[in-house]
């Protein structure tokens, strides 16, 4: 099920899209908290997850990503929630354009060890954190107000996407 309209960065149109990208993202809940990745570089909260490799299904990709980003050695994929589409620019002003589809799943994790971040994730200063849903929404909203669409090309839709899911899970759960 598609959650909301396609998020479009700037004036990008679908016929200007050069690449497609599919990702999986984990919604991990406990009590009134959600487990997210805080980026000290970008000062925002995002759901753990990432790109699906060619030989992976969604579950395999989630397990790999949660092992890398959270150090989760045990991942239980409980329920598919839905997907969000974005038309966005590539990061670092590289002039690539993407149609990205992010699939969200409720997951449980256990047997946590040290994450194994790649170079980009290390540079972003990712820190796994439990946070109240409203706090994450409010924090991301404040950060969105400070962003410059040109300077932060490729990152604007990320906050909009994550806040859409945060609001959605708050409503349905």
N, C-alpha and C positions, 0 to 999 in steps of 0.2 A: 504494500500500500504506500502510495506517495504521500509524504507529509508536507502539505503546503505547496505553493507555487515554486517554480524554479527560481533560485536566487541568482541574480544577474549582477556581475560586477561592471560598474560604469555603464556604458552604452553598448556593451558586447552583444552581438546577435549570433544566433545559433549557426548561421551559414558562415560565420567567421571562425568557427571552432576548428582547430587543426588536429587535436588529439582527444581521445576519450580515456578516462581513468575510472576504475572501480575500486572502492575501498570498503573495508568492514570496520565497525567501531563498536566497542563494548560499553554497555550501560551496567555499572556495578553499583548496587544499592545496598544500604544497611541502615535500618531505622529511617531517619529523616536525612540521611547523607548519601552523597554520590561520590564515587572514587574517580577523580579526574587527574589529568596531568597539568600542572601549573608550569608555564614557561616564564622563567625569570627574565629572559631576553625580550619577549613580546608582552609580558604582563597580562596573560590571559589564561583561561581554563579551557582545555579541550578534552574530548573523550579519547581514551587510548585506542589505538588501531592504526590501520594504514592500508597500503595498496595490496591488492590480491595478485599474486604471481600467476603466471600462465597455467602451471600445473596444479594449482590449489583450488579447492572448493572454499566456501565461506568459513566453515568450521576450522579447516586446516589453517587458513590465513589468520583467523582470530587467535588460535592457539599460538602460532608463531609470533604474531605481533604482541600479544600479552606477555609472552615469555621475554621478548626483547625489551618492551617498554616498562613492564611492571615486575619482571622477574618471577612471573606466575608459572609454576611447573604443573599445576593442575587447573584446567579450565573446563567449566561445565557451561555449555551454551544452552540456556533455558528456553528462550522465546525470541522469535523474530518480531521486531516492532514496526519496521517500515524503512523507507529510504527517502533521501533528499537529493535533489539534483542542483548542481551549480554550473553556471557558465562563468568561467574565471580565467584570469591571466596566470601565467606561470610566475613563480617567485623570482626574485632578483632581477626584475626588469628584463627577462630573457625573450620577450615578445611571443612566447608560446601562448596558445589559448586552449582551454580544456573544457570539456563537458565532463564533470565529475559526478559520479553517483556514489553516495555513501549509504551503506546498509547498516542498520543499527540492530543490535541484539542485546537482550538482557543476559548477563553472564554472572557466574559465581567463580571466584578464584581461590586457590589455596596453595600451600607449600611455596611460599614466597621466598625468593633469594634475591640477589643483586641484579638489577636490570642491565642489559648489554646494549647501551645506546650506540647508534651509528654517529658519524662525525657531525651531521646536521643536528641530530637530537642533542648531542653534547653541547653544541654551540648555542642551542636554544635554552639550555639550562633547565631541562625538564625535571620536575619533582612530582612524584605521585602524592596526592593529598585527598583525604576525606573532607568534603565541604558540604554545607547545607545548600540545597538547590537554589533557594532565593539568593544566597550570598554569591554563588557563582554567576547567576543571571545579572545581579546588580553590578558585580565587579566587571563582567564582560561589557555590560552596557556603558559603564563609565569609561572603559578603555576604548570602546568604539567611538565615543565622542572626541577622543584625542587623536584619532587616526587621520592621516592625510591620504586620500584615495590614491594619489599618484605615487607618493613615497612608499606606501604600504601595499602596493599592487600585489595581488595574489593572496593577501592575508585578510582582506576585508570580509570576504564571504565566509571565512572560517568561523569568525566570531558569530556572524549572523546564523550560520548553520548550527553551531553548537547551542546557541541560545534558543533556537527554534525547538531543538530536541529537549532541552532542559524544561522549557515551558510545556511541551507536549507530555513528557513523562509526569510532570507535576499534575497536569489535568487528568490523565488516565490512570495514574497509580496513586 
